[in-house]
Amino acid sequence: MTTPTTGPAWLASLVAVLARLAAPADVQSTYLEQLGVGGSLDELALEFDDVFRPVEAQIENNSYWTEALASLRELDRALSSEHLRWTGEALRDADWEQIPRLATTAESLVSASADRTARS
């Protein structure tokens, strides 16, 4: 998915953070190194939380966003799991492997919801 060039700024931010969570482990690792946080995976979760919390309130009563919101909440729950390790090595753990899958699904549903909203 690409980052939307139109629409609200929060949408572009949300899609960008979902794309980072959906990226392969080596891309996530490189991104974290570029941020200067090494293999600290919690930075990815914190980025999601920073964007998702304000967006959640904006979309929760919009029927176009029902599926996307459910998917985002599922991702949020997974990122809050006590089973996740927050080190770079954890990128290849079974517990972390669900994160890119959930983020990919959420990214697709967010894009579809944004398209429906734009057409309405």
MOPAC internal coordinates of N, CA, C and O (Angstrom, degrees):
PM7 1SCF
backbone

  N    0.0000 0     0.00 0     0.00 0    0    0    0
  C    1.4385 1     0.00 0     0.00 0    1    0    0
  C    1.5227 1   109.29 1     0.00 0    2    1    0
  O    1.2310 1   121.29 1   -29.62 1    3    2    1
  N    1.2901 1   115.14 1   150.38 1    3    2    1
  C    1.4520 1   119.62 1   175.47 1    5    3    2
  C    1.5191 1   108.90 1  -106.98 1    6    5    3
  O    1.2310 1   121.22 1   -21.51 1    7    6    5
  N    1.3068 1   115.28 1   158.49 1    7    6    5
  C    1.4495 1   120.39 1   178.08 1    9    7    6
  C    1.5170 1   108.82 1   -73.27 1   10    9    7
  O    1.2310 1   119.58 1   -48.81 1   11   10    9
  N    1.3096 1   118.41 1   131.19 1   11   10    9
  C    1.4580 1   120.25 1   179.65 1   13   11   10
  C    1.5247 1   111.09 1   -60.79 1   14   13   11
  O    1.2310 1   120.86 1   -36.20 1   15   14   13
  N    1.3065 1   115.95 1   143.80 1   15   14   13
  C    1.4596 1   120.21 1   177.57 1   17   15   14
  C    1.5211 1   110.87 1  -102.35 1   18   17   15
  O    1.2310 1   120.58 1   172.31 1   19   18   17
  N    1.3109 1   116.51 1    -7.69 1   19   18   17
  C    1.4574 1   120.63 1   175.32 1   21   19   18
  C    1.5119 1   108.17 1  -125.68 1   22   21   19
  O    1.2310 1   120.91 1   -13.83 1   23   22   21
  N    1.3151 1   115.87 1   166.17 1   23   22   21
  C    1.4490 1   119.62 1  -179.69 1   25   23   22
  C    1.5101 1   110.37 1    98.23 1   26   25   23
  O    1.2310 1   121.00 1     0.00 1   27   26   25
  N    1.3111 1   115.69 1   180.00 1   27   26   25
  C    1.4595 1   119.84 1  -176.82 1   29   27   26
  C    1.5256 1   112.01 1   -65.03 1   30   29   27
  O    1.2310 1   120.94 1   -28.72 1   31   30   29
  N    1.3118 1   115.80 1   151.28 1   31   30   29
  C    1.4744 1   120.91 1   179.70 1   33   31   30
  C    1.5237 1   111.24 1   -60.37 1   34   33   31
  O    1.2310 1   120.17 1   145.27 1   35   34   33
  N    1.3370 1   117.28 1   -34.73 1   35   34   33
  C    1.4636 1   119.01 1  -179.52 1   37   35   34
  C    1.5215 1   111.82 1   -62.31 1   38   37   35
  O    1.2310 1   120.77 1   148.92 1   39   38   37
  N    1.3311 1   116.13 1   -31.08 1   39   38   37
  C    1.4658 1   119.25 1   179.56 1   41   39   38
  C    1.5205 1   110.59 1   -67.26 1   42   41   39
  O    1.2310 1   120.59 1   135.01 1   43   42   41
  N    1.3093 1   116.49 1   -44.99 1   43   42   41
  C    1.4676 1   120.24 1   177.92 1   45   43   42
  C    1.5260 1   110.34 1   -61.39 1   46   45   43
  O    1.2310 1   120.39 1   138.16 1   47   46   45
  N    1.3250 1   116.86 1   -41.84 1   47   46   45
  C    1.4639 1   120.54 1   179.06 1   49   47   46
  C    1.5192 1   111.64 1   -64.69 1   50   49   47
  O    1.2310 1   120.64 1   138.15 1   51   50   49
  N    1.3271 1   116.39 1   -41.85 1   51   50   49
  C    1.4593 1   120.73 1  -179.97 1   53   51   50
  C    1.5231 1   111.04 1   -64.50 1   54   53   51
  O    1.2310 1   120.17 1   133.43 1   55   54   53
  N    1.3057 1   117.29 1   -46.57 1   55   54   53
  C    1.4673 1   120.68 1   179.52 1   57   55   54
  C    1.5245 1   110.48 1   -63.47 1   58   57   55
  O    1.2310 1   119.94 1   140.98 1   59   58   57
  N    1.3215 1   117.71 1   -39.02 1   59   58   57
  C    1.4691 1   120.54 1   179.66 1   61   59   58
  C    1.5247 1   111.45 1   -64.17 1   62   61   59
  O    1.2310 1   120.11 1   136.27 1   63   62   61
  N    1.3286 1   117.39 1   -43.73 1   63   62   61
  C    1.4565 1   119.93 1  -179.24 1   65   63   62
  C    1.5314 1   110.61 1   -69.40 1   66   65   63
  O    1.2310 1   120.16 1   143.86 1   67   66   65
  N    1.3205 1   117.30 1   -36.14 1   67   66   65
  C    1.4712 1   120.21 1   176.18 1   69   67   66
  C    1.5276 1   110.59 1   -66.14 1   70   69   67
  O    1.2310 1   120.15 1   141.30 1   71   70   69
  N    1.3144 1   117.31 1   -38.70 1   71   70   69
  C    1.4708 1   120.42 1   178.24 1   73   71   70
  C    1.5282 1   110.43 1   -62.52 1   74   73   71
  O    1.2310 1   120.18 1   140.61 1   75   74   73
  N    1.3272 1   117.27 1   -39.39 1   75   74   73
  C    1.4687 1   119.64 1   178.06 1   77   75   74
  C    1.5229 1   110.97 1   -66.43 1   78   77   75
  O    1.2310 1   120.14 1   140.45 1   79   78   77
  N    1.3303 1   117.35 1   -39.55 1   79   78   77
  C    1.4622 1   120.07 1   178.22 1   81   79   78
  C    1.5284 1   111.91 1   -70.18 1   82   81   79
  O    1.2310 1   120.30 1   151.17 1   83   82   81
  N    1.3225 1   117.04 1   -28.83 1   83   82   81
  C    1.4649 1   121.67 1  -179.70 1   85   83   82
  C    1.5242 1   112.78 1   -83.02 1   86   85   83
  O    1.2310 1   120.21 1   167.68 1   87   86   85
  N    1.3127 1   117.20 1   -12.32 1   87   86   85
  C    1.4700 1   121.69 1  -175.22 1   89   87   86
  C    1.5279 1   111.18 1   -67.16 1   90   89   87
  O    1.2310 1   120.74 1   -23.60 1   91   90   89
  N    1.3282 1   116.20 1   156.40 1   91   90   89
  C    1.4694 1   120.17 1   174.95 1   93   91   90
  C    1.5344 1   110.93 1   -61.41 1   94   93   91
  O    1.2310 1   120.97 1   -21.74 1   95   94   93
  N    1.3091 1   115.74 1   158.26 1   95   94   93
  C    1.4613 1   122.05 1  -176.56 1   97   95   94
  C    1.5257 1   112.58 1   -54.41 1   98   97   95
  O    1.2310 1   119.74 1   138.40 1   99   98   97
  N    1.3237 1   118.11 1   -41.60 1   99   98   97
  C    1.4646 1   119.23 1  -177.88 1  101   99   98
  C    1.5298 1   111.61 1   -67.17 1  102  101   99
  O    1.2310 1   119.91 1   146.28 1  103  102  101
  N    1.3214 1   117.78 1   -33.72 1  103  102  101
  C    1.4651 1   121.72 1   177.36 1  105  103  102
  C    1.5315 1   109.43 1   -70.00 1  106  105  103
  O    1.2310 1   120.22 1   138.02 1  107  106  105
  N    1.3192 1   117.18 1   -41.98 1  107  106  105
  C    1.4593 1   120.62 1   177.47 1  109  107  106
  C    1.5300 1   110.71 1   -62.22 1  110  109  107
  O    1.2310 1   120.79 1   137.10 1  111  110  109
  N    1.3187 1   116.09 1   -42.90 1  111  110  109
  C    1.4605 1   120.88 1   179.77 1  113  111  110
  C    1.5314 1   110.97 1   -61.79 1  114  113  111
  O    1.2310 1   120.40 1   134.67 1  115  114  113
  N    1.3217 1   116.84 1   -45.33 1  115  114  113
  C    1.4705 1   121.37 1   178.42 1  117  115  114
  C    1.5269 1   110.39 1   -61.53 1  118  117  115
  O    1.2310 1   120.20 1   136.54 1  119  118  117
  N    1.3172 1   117.22 1   -43.46 1  119  118  117
  C    1.4595 1   121.58 1   179.10 1  121  119  118
  C    1.5264 1   110.50 1   -59.27 1  122  121  119
  O    1.2310 1   120.25 1   133.69 1  123  122  121
  N    1.3179 1   117.13 1   -46.31 1  123  122  121
  C    1.4612 1   121.17 1  -179.58 1  125  123  122
  C    1.5245 1   111.28 1   -63.95 1  126  125  123
  O    1.2310 1   120.45 1   141.41 1  127  126  125
  N    1.3239 1   116.75 1   -38.59 1  127  126  125
  C    1.4715 1   120.51 1   176.07 1  129  127  126
  C    1.5260 1   110.47 1   -62.86 1  130  129  127
  O    1.2310 1   120.34 1   137.69 1  131  130  129
  N    1.3326 1   116.96 1   -42.31 1  131  130  129
  C    1.4644 1   120.72 1   179.25 1  133  131  130
  C    1.5247 1   111.85 1   -64.17 1  134  133  131
  O    1.2310 1   120.26 1   147.74 1  135  134  133
  N    1.3218 1   117.12 1   -32.26 1  135  134  133
  C    1.4616 1   121.16 1   176.63 1  137  135  134
  C    1.5276 1   111.80 1   -72.28 1  138  137  135
  O    1.2310 1   120.93 1   161.78 1  139  138  137
  N    1.3213 1   115.82 1   -18.22 1  139  138  137
  C    1.4531 1   120.20 1  -178.32 1  141  139  138
  C    1.5147 1   113.85 1    85.50 1  142  141  139
  O    1.2310 1   120.72 1  -161.89 1  143  142  141
  N    1.3356 1   116.24 1    18.11 1  143  142  141
  C    1.4669 1   119.80 1   179.26 1  145  143  142
  C    1.5215 1   111.57 1  -108.09 1  146  145  143
  O    1.2310 1   120.72 1  -169.72 1  147  146  145
  N    1.3289 1   116.23 1    10.28 1  147  146  145
  C    1.4586 1   119.96 1   178.86 1  149  147  146
  C    1.5013 1   112.22 1    58.43 1  150  149  147
  O    1.2310 1   120.75 1    48.65 1  151  150  149
  N    1.2983 1   116.17 1  -131.35 1  151  150  149
  C    1.4534 1   120.59 1  -177.98 1  153  151  150
  C    1.5170 1   113.38 1   -97.08 1  154  153  151
  O    1.2310 1   120.31 1  -150.51 1  155  154  153
  N    1.2961 1   117.01 1    29.49 1  155  154  153
  C    1.4665 1   120.56 1  -177.87 1  157  155  154
  C    1.5269 1   110.52 1   -81.78 1  158  157  155
  O    1.2310 1   120.89 1   -86.30 1  159  158  157
  N    1.3292 1   115.90 1    93.70 1  159  158  157
  C    1.4628 1   121.49 1  -176.32 1  161  159  158
  C    1.5175 1   113.65 1   -64.52 1  162  161  159
  O    1.2310 1   120.44 1   157.93 1  163  162  161
  N    1.3146 1   116.77 1   -22.07 1  163  162  161
  C    1.4595 1   117.71 1  -178.63 1  165  163  162
  C    1.5225 1   111.78 1   -62.61 1  166  165  163
  O    1.2310 1   119.75 1   159.93 1  167  166  165
  N    1.3331 1   118.07 1   -20.07 1  167  166  165
  C    1.4672 1   120.28 1   176.78 1  169  167  166
  C    1.5312 1   110.72 1   -62.70 1  170  169  167
  O    1.2310 1   120.21 1   142.19 1  171  170  169
  N    1.3356 1   117.20 1   -37.81 1  171  170  169
  C    1.4643 1   120.31 1   177.35 1  173  171  170
  C    1.5267 1   110.81 1   -65.03 1  174  173  171
  O    1.2310 1   120.64 1   138.51 1  175  174  173
  N    1.3107 1   116.37 1   -41.49 1  175  174  173
  C    1.4679 1   120.39 1   178.58 1  177  175  174
  C    1.5250 1   110.80 1   -67.32 1  178  177  175
  O    1.2310 1   120.27 1   140.89 1  179  178  177
  N    1.3213 1   117.10 1   -39.11 1  179  178  177
  C    1.4637 1   120.51 1   178.96 1  181  179  178
  C    1.5298 1   111.25 1   -65.59 1  182  181  179
  O    1.2310 1   120.34 1   140.78 1  183  182  181
  N    1.3236 1   116.96 1   -39.22 1  183  182  181
  C    1.4635 1   120.26 1   176.72 1  185  183  182
  C    1.5305 1   110.54 1   -60.87 1  186  185  183
  O    1.2310 1   120.97 1   135.18 1  187  186  185
  N    1.3245 1   115.74 1   -44.82 1  187  186  185
  C    1.4618 1   119.73 1   178.44 1  189  187  186
  C    1.5301 1   109.84 1   -60.57 1  190  189  187
  O    1.2310 1   120.56 1   132.27 1  191  190  189
  N    1.3122 1   116.54 1   -47.73 1  191  190  189
  C    1.4576 1   120.76 1  -178.27 1  193  191  190
  C    1.5325 1   111.42 1   -60.54 1  194  193  191
  O    1.2310 1   120.35 1   138.79 1  195  194  193
  N    1.3168 1   116.93 1   -41.21 1  195  194  193
  C    1.4701 1   121.21 1   179.63 1  197  195  194
  C    1.5244 1   112.33 1   -60.51 1  198  197  195
  O    1.2310 1   120.42 1   145.30 1  199  198  197
  N    1.3204 1   116.80 1   -34.70 1  199  198  197
  C    1.4626 1   121.04 1  -178.79 1  201  199  198
  C    1.5326 1   110.89 1   -88.39 1  202  201  199
  O    1.2310 1   120.54 1   137.01 1  203  202  201
  N    1.3230 1   116.58 1   -42.99 1  203  202  201
  C    1.4566 1   120.64 1  -172.95 1  205  203  202
  C    1.5228 1   113.48 1   -67.19 1  206  205  203
  O    1.2310 1   119.71 1   136.88 1  207  206  205
  N    1.3130 1   118.16 1   -43.12 1  207  206  205
  C    1.4736 1   119.94 1  -175.07 1  209  207  206
  C    1.5325 1   112.33 1   -54.41 1  210  209  207
  O    1.2310 1   118.57 1   127.62 1  211  210  209
  N    1.3293 1   120.33 1   -52.38 1  211  210  209
  C    1.4698 1   118.64 1   179.80 1  213  211  210
  C    1.5332 1   113.11 1   -68.96 1  214  213  211
  O    1.2310 1   120.30 1   147.64 1  215  214  213
  N    1.3236 1   117.03 1   -32.36 1  215  214  213
  C    1.4699 1   121.06 1  -179.72 1  217  215  214
  C    1.5202 1   110.46 1   -68.80 1  218  217  215
  O    1.2310 1   120.40 1   141.32 1  219  218  217
  N    1.3089 1   116.84 1   -38.68 1  219  218  217
  C    1.4672 1   121.89 1  -177.30 1  221  219  218
  C    1.5287 1   110.89 1   -52.62 1  222  221  219
  O    1.2310 1   120.49 1   134.56 1  223  222  221
  N    1.3135 1   116.67 1   -45.44 1  223  222  221
  C    1.4666 1   120.21 1  -179.10 1  225  223  222
  C    1.5263 1   111.95 1   -66.82 1  226  225  223
  O    1.2310 1   120.29 1   148.46 1  227  226  225
  N    1.3402 1   117.05 1   -31.54 1  227  226  225
  C    1.4567 1   120.76 1  -178.62 1  229  227  226
  C    1.5230 1   112.89 1   -72.93 1  230  229  227
  O    1.2310 1   120.58 1   148.61 1  231  230  229
  N    1.3256 1   116.50 1   -31.39 1  231  230  229
  C    1.4674 1   118.72 1  -172.33 1  233  231  230
  C    1.5219 1   114.33 1  -106.31 1  234  233  231
  O    1.2310 1   119.40 1   171.24 1  235  234  233
  N    1.3265 1   118.74 1    -8.76 1  235  234  233
  C    1.4644 1   118.79 1  -170.49 1  237  235  234
  C    1.5236 1   114.67 1   -66.83 1  238  237  235
  O    1.2310 1   119.17 1   158.40 1  239  238  237
  N    1.3022 1   119.20 1   -21.60 1  239  238  237
  C    1.4658 1   120.06 1   178.55 1  241  239  238
  C    1.5188 1   113.07 1  -106.53 1  242  241  239
  O    1.2310 1   120.49 1  -164.06 1  243  242  241
  N    1.3256 1   116.66 1    15.94 1  243  242  241
  C    1.4632 1   121.89 1  -179.64 1  245  243  242
  C    1.5292 1   108.19 1  -104.07 1  246  245  243
  O    1.2310 1   120.27 1   -63.61 1  247  246  245
  N    1.3152 1   117.09 1   116.39 1  247  246  245
  C    1.4708 1   120.90 1  -175.40 1  249  247  246
  C    1.5258 1   112.94 1   -62.19 1  250  249  247
  O    1.2310 1   119.67 1   156.77 1  251  250  249
  N    1.3185 1   118.24 1   -23.23 1  251  250  249
  C    1.4663 1   120.48 1   177.38 1  253  251  250
  C    1.5309 1   111.84 1   -69.03 1  254  253  251
  O    1.2310 1   120.74 1   162.01 1  255  254  253
  N    1.3104 1   116.19 1   -17.99 1  255  254  253
  C    1.4632 1   120.89 1  -172.90 1  257  255  254
  C    1.5278 1   113.66 1  -108.18 1  258  257  255
  O    1.2310 1   118.98 1  -171.37 1  259  258  257
  N    1.3142 1   119.55 1     8.63 1  259  258  257
  C    1.4580 1   122.21 1  -174.55 1  261  259  258
  C    1.5297 1   112.47 1   -57.94 1  262  261  259
  O    1.2310 1   120.43 1   128.67 1  263  262  261
  N    1.3213 1   116.77 1   -51.33 1  263  262  261
  C    1.4745 1   119.93 1  -179.03 1  265  263  262
  C    1.5129 1   111.93 1   -67.49 1  266  265  263
  O    1.2310 1   120.62 1   138.56 1  267  266  265
  N    1.3174 1   116.42 1   -41.44 1  267  266  265
  C    1.4636 1   120.08 1   179.69 1  269  267  266
  C    1.5220 1   110.41 1   -62.67 1  270  269  267
  O    1.2310 1   120.63 1   136.44 1  271  270  269
  N    1.3234 1   116.41 1   -43.56 1  271  270  269
  C    1.4640 1   119.82 1  -179.87 1  273  271  270
  C    1.5212 1   110.99 1   -63.34 1  274  273  271
  O    1.2310 1   120.03 1   138.20 1  275  274  273
  N    1.3149 1   117.55 1   -41.80 1  275  274  273
  C    1.4708 1   120.41 1   177.51 1  277  275  274
  C    1.5338 1   110.55 1   -60.43 1  278  277  275
  O    1.2310 1   120.65 1   138.48 1  279  278  277
  N    1.3134 1   116.36 1   -41.52 1  279  278  277
  C    1.4634 1   120.95 1   179.47 1  281  279  278
  C    1.5292 1   111.20 1   -67.46 1  282  281  279
  O    1.2310 1   120.33 1   139.10 1  283  282  281
  N    1.3170 1   116.97 1   -40.90 1  283  282  281
  C    1.4666 1   120.92 1   177.64 1  285  283  282
  C    1.5268 1   110.61 1   -64.18 1  286  285  283
  O    1.2310 1   120.58 1   140.62 1  287  286  285
  N    1.3106 1   116.50 1   -39.38 1  287  286  285
  C    1.4746 1   119.78 1   178.21 1  289  287  286
  C    1.5199 1   111.29 1   -67.85 1  290  289  287
  O    1.2310 1   120.23 1   144.31 1  291  290  289
  N    1.3090 1   117.16 1   -35.69 1  291  290  289
  C    1.4707 1   120.30 1   176.17 1  293  291  290
  C    1.5325 1   110.35 1   -63.88 1  294  293  291
  O    1.2310 1   120.79 1   136.59 1  295  294  293
  N    1.3214 1   116.10 1   -43.41 1  295  294  293
  C    1.4670 1   120.67 1   176.70 1  297  295  294
  C    1.5265 1   109.91 1   -62.25 1  298  297  295
  O    1.2310 1   119.95 1   136.68 1  299  298  297
  N    1.3120 1   117.71 1   -43.32 1  299  298  297
  C    1.4554 1   122.17 1   179.08 1  301  299  298
  C    1.5291 1   110.70 1   -58.99 1  302  301  299
  O    1.2310 1   120.57 1   135.23 1  303  302  301
  N    1.3405 1   116.52 1   -44.77 1  303  302  301
  C    1.4718 1   120.10 1   177.83 1  305  303  302
  C    1.5273 1   111.05 1   -61.59 1  306  305  303
  O    1.2310 1   120.61 1   137.99 1  307  306  305
  N    1.3316 1   116.44 1   -42.01 1  307  306  305
  C    1.4657 1   120.01 1  -179.89 1  309  307  306
  C    1.5298 1   110.81 1   -64.06 1  310  309  307
  O    1.2310 1   120.65 1   140.12 1  311  310  309
  N    1.3300 1   116.37 1   -39.88 1  311  310  309
  C    1.4643 1   120.09 1   179.61 1  313  311  310
  C    1.5273 1   111.77 1   -70.57 1  314  313  311
  O    1.2310 1   120.31 1   161.46 1  315  314  313
  N    1.3076 1   117.01 1   -18.54 1  315  314  313
  C    1.4681 1   121.86 1   179.17 1  317  315  314
  C    1.5217 1   112.68 1   -93.68 1  318  317  315
  O    1.2310 1   120.48 1  -178.55 1  319  318  317
  N    1.3136 1   116.68 1     1.45 1  319  318  317
  C    1.4594 1   120.96 1  -176.66 1  321  319  318
  C    1.5216 1   111.55 1   -63.61 1  322  321  319
  O    1.2310 1   121.35 1   -43.12 1  323  322  321
  N    1.3042 1   115.03 1   136.88 1  323  322  321
  C    1.4663 1   119.91 1   176.55 1  325  323  322
  C    1.5228 1   111.81 1   -72.33 1  326  325  323
  O    1.2310 1   120.06 1   170.80 1  327  326  325
  N    1.3288 1   117.49 1    -9.20 1  327  326  325
  C    1.4593 1   121.46 1  -179.44 1  329  327  326
  C    1.5232 1   112.84 1   -84.45 1  330  329  327
  O    1.2310 1   120.20 1   165.46 1  331  330  329
  N    1.3189 1   117.22 1   -14.54 1  331  330  329
  C    1.4621 1   119.96 1  -179.93 1  333  331  330
  C    1.5171 1   110.55 1   -74.45 1  334  333  331
  O    1.2310 1   121.78 1   -42.51 1  335  334  333
  N    1.3282 1   114.19 1   137.49 1  335  334  333
  C    1.4660 1   119.85 1   170.11 1  337  335  334
  C    1.5208 1   105.93 1   -97.78 1  338  337  335
  O    1.2310 1   119.80 1   -29.46 1  339  338  337
  N    1.3090 1   117.98 1   150.54 1  339  338  337
  C    1.4660 1   121.24 1  -172.67 1  341  339  338
  C    1.5223 1   112.59 1  -110.21 1  342  341  339
  O    1.2310 1   120.22 1  -154.51 1  343  342  341
  N    1.3234 1   117.18 1    25.49 1  343  342  341
  C    1.4616 1   121.33 1   178.59 1  345  343  342
  C    1.5230 1   109.89 1  -104.17 1  346  345  343
  O    1.2310 1   120.89 1   -17.55 1  347  346  345
  N    1.3111 1   115.91 1   162.45 1  347  346  345
  C    1.4649 1   121.14 1  -179.86 1  349  347  346
  C    1.5165 1   113.60 1   -57.94 1  350  349  347
  O    1.2310 1   120.42 1   145.83 1  351  350  349
  N    1.3310 1   116.80 1   -34.17 1  351  350  349
  C    1.4647 1   119.85 1   179.33 1  353  351  350
  C    1.5219 1   111.42 1   -64.17 1  354  353  351
  O    1.2310 1   120.45 1   154.08 1  355  354  353
  N    1.3065 1   116.75 1   -25.92 1  355  354  353
  C    1.4691 1   121.39 1  -177.77 1  357  355  354
  C    1.5207 1   112.44 1   -69.04 1  358  357  355
  O    1.2310 1   119.91 1   166.54 1  359  358  357
  N    1.3301 1   117.78 1   -13.46 1  359  358  357
  C    1.4676 1   120.48 1   178.45 1  361  359  358
  C    1.5216 1   112.12 1   -56.79 1  362  361  359
  O    1.2310 1   120.47 1   156.73 1  363  362  361
  N    1.3006 1   116.70 1   -23.27 1  363  362  361
  C    1.4632 1   120.58 1  -178.55 1  365  363  362
  C    1.5263 1   112.65 1  -107.73 1  366  365  363
  O    1.2310 1   120.61 1  -172.41 1  367  366  365
  N    1.3363 1   116.44 1     7.59 1  367  366  365
  C    1.4675 1   121.10 1   176.09 1  369  367  366
  C    1.5230 1   110.44 1   -73.54 1  370  369  367
  O    1.2310 1   120.89 1   -28.93 1  371  370  369
  N    1.3086 1   115.91 1   151.07 1  371  370  369
  C    1.4692 1   120.44 1   176.94 1  373  371  370
  C    1.5271 1   110.99 1   -60.13 1  374  373  371
  O    1.2310 1   120.38 1   143.32 1  375  374  373
  N    1.3300 1   116.87 1   -36.68 1  375  374  373
  C    1.4623 1   119.54 1   179.89 1  377  375  374
  C    1.5286 1   111.14 1   -64.37 1  378  377  375
  O    1.2310 1   119.99 1   141.48 1  379  378  377
  N    1.3284 1   117.62 1   -38.52 1  379  378  377
  C    1.4721 1   120.12 1  -179.58 1  381  379  378
  C    1.5221 1   110.84 1   -78.01 1  382  381  379
  O    1.2310 1   119.52 1   150.08 1  383  382  381
  N    1.3183 1   118.52 1   -29.92 1  383  382  381
  C    1.4677 1   121.24 1  -176.48 1  385  383  382
  C    1.5279 1   112.70 1   -58.57 1  386  385  383
  O    1.2310 1   119.87 1   155.63 1  387  386  385
  N    1.3067 1   117.86 1   -24.37 1  387  386  385
  C    1.4644 1   119.90 1   177.42 1  389  387  386
  C    1.5289 1   111.23 1   -71.90 1  390  389  387
  O    1.2310 1   119.70 1   155.31 1  391  390  389
  N    1.3185 1   118.17 1   -24.69 1  391  390  389
  C    1.4602 1   121.57 1  -175.39 1  393  391  390
  C    1.5246 1   111.73 1   -63.20 1  394  393  391
  O    1.2310 1   118.41 1   128.33 1  395  394  393
  N    1.3327 1   120.64 1   -51.67 1  395  394  393
  C    1.4669 1   119.11 1   177.74 1  397  395  394
  C    1.5322 1   113.13 1   -60.28 1  398  397  395
  O    1.2310 1   120.19 1   143.90 1  399  398  397
  N    1.3129 1   117.24 1   -36.10 1  399  398  397
  C    1.4659 1   120.47 1   178.28 1  401  399  398
  C    1.5335 1   110.91 1   -64.52 1  402  401  399
  O    1.2310 1   120.59 1   132.74 1  403  402  401
  N    1.3133 1   116.47 1   -47.26 1  403  402  401
  C    1.4677 1   120.83 1   178.49 1  405  403  402
  C    1.5330 1   111.10 1   -64.49 1  406  405  403
  O    1.2310 1   120.35 1   141.21 1  407  406  405
  N    1.3196 1   116.93 1   -38.79 1  407  406  405
  C    1.4670 1   120.81 1   179.70 1  409  407  406
  C    1.5232 1   111.27 1   -67.06 1  410  409  407
  O    1.2310 1   120.26 1   142.22 1  411  410  409
  N    1.3187 1   117.12 1   -37.78 1  411  410  409
  C    1.4667 1   121.35 1   178.08 1  413  411  410
  C    1.5248 1   110.17 1   -63.05 1  414  413  411
  O    1.2310 1   120.85 1   134.79 1  415  414  413
  N    1.3213 1   115.98 1   -45.21 1  415  414  413
  C    1.4677 1   120.51 1   177.62 1  417  415  414
  C    1.5220 1   110.72 1   -61.52 1  418  417  415
  O    1.2310 1   120.63 1   133.09 1  419  418  417
  N    1.3271 1   116.41 1   -46.91 1  419  418  417
  C    1.4694 1   120.73 1  -179.66 1  421  419  418
  C    1.5245 1   110.82 1   -62.15 1  422  421  419
  O    1.2310 1   120.24 1   138.20 1  423  422  421
  N    1.3158 1   117.15 1   -41.80 1  423  422  421
  C    1.4670 1   121.22 1   179.95 1  425  423  422
  C    1.5290 1   110.96 1   -60.63 1  426  425  423
  O    1.2310 1   120.77 1   137.06 1  427  426  425
  N    1.3188 1   116.12 1   -42.94 1  427  426  425
  C    1.4640 1   120.96 1   178.93 1  429  427  426
  C    1.5315 1   110.99 1   -64.16 1  430  429  427
  O    1.2310 1   120.35 1   135.31 1  431  430  429
  N    1.3267 1   116.93 1   -44.69 1  431  430  429
  C    1.4637 1   121.01 1  -179.39 1  433  431  430
  C    1.5276 1   111.83 1   -68.83 1  434  433  431
  O    1.2310 1   120.09 1   143.58 1  435  434  433
  N    1.3211 1   117.43 1   -36.42 1  435  434  433
  C    1.4649 1   121.14 1   176.65 1  437  435  434
  C    1.5240 1   109.94 1   -63.23 1  438  437  435
  O    1.2310 1   120.53 1   134.87 1  439  438  437
  N    1.3201 1   116.59 1   -45.13 1  439  438  437
  C    1.4642 1   120.37 1   179.34 1  441  439  438
  C    1.5252 1   111.23 1   -62.13 1  442  441  439
  O    1.2310 1   120.44 1   137.07 1  443  442  441
  N    1.3399 1   116.77 1   -42.93 1  443  442  441
  C    1.4652 1   120.60 1   178.46 1  445  443  442
  C    1.5261 1   110.94 1   -64.24 1  446  445  443
  O    1.2310 1   120.13 1   139.28 1  447  446  445
  N    1.3213 1   117.36 1   -40.72 1  447  446  445
  C    1.4648 1   120.97 1   178.81 1  449  447  446
  C    1.5182 1   111.04 1   -65.79 1  450  449  447
  O    1.2310 1   120.64 1   139.58 1  451  450  449
  N    1.3172 1   116.38 1   -40.42 1  451  450  449
  C    1.4574 1   120.01 1   178.26 1  453  451  450
  C    1.5183 1   111.08 1   -64.08 1  454  453  451
  O    1.2310 1   120.31 1   140.33 1  455  454  453
  N    1.3316 1   117.01 1   -39.67 1  455  454  453
  C    1.4686 1   121.15 1   177.32 1  457  455  454
  C    1.5213 1   110.49 1   -63.11 1  458  457  455
  O    1.2310 1   120.20 1   133.78 1  459  458  457
  N    1.3353 1   117.22 1   -46.22 1  459  458  457
  C    1.4743 1   120.46 1   178.70 1  461  459  458
  C    1.5270 1   111.30 1   -61.19 1  462  461  459
  O    1.2310 1   120.63 1   138.27 1  463  462  461
  N    1.3235 1   116.40 1   -41.73 1  463  462  461
  C    1.4535 1   120.62 1   179.66 1  465  463  462
  C    1.5271 1   110.84 1   -64.53 1  466  465  463
  O    1.2310 1   120.23 1   138.38 1  467  466  465
  N    1.3167 1   117.16 1   -41.62 1  467  466  465
  C    1.4595 1   121.38 1  -179.65 1  469  467  466
  C    1.5280 1   111.92 1   -65.30 1  470  469  467
  O    1.2310 1   120.48 1   147.24 1  471  470  469
  N    1.3348 1   116.68 1   -32.76 1  471  470  469
  C    1.4832 1   120.74 1  -179.56 1  473  471  470
  C    1.5170 1   112.84 1   -80.98 1  474  473  471
  O    1.2310 1   120.34 1   164.51 1  475  474  473
  N    1.3189 1   116.95 1   -15.49 1  475  474  473
  C    1.4844 1   118.72 1  -176.10 1  477  475  474
  C    1.5175 1   111.90 1   -82.48 1  478  477  475
  O    1.2310 1   120.10 1   180.00 1  479  478  477

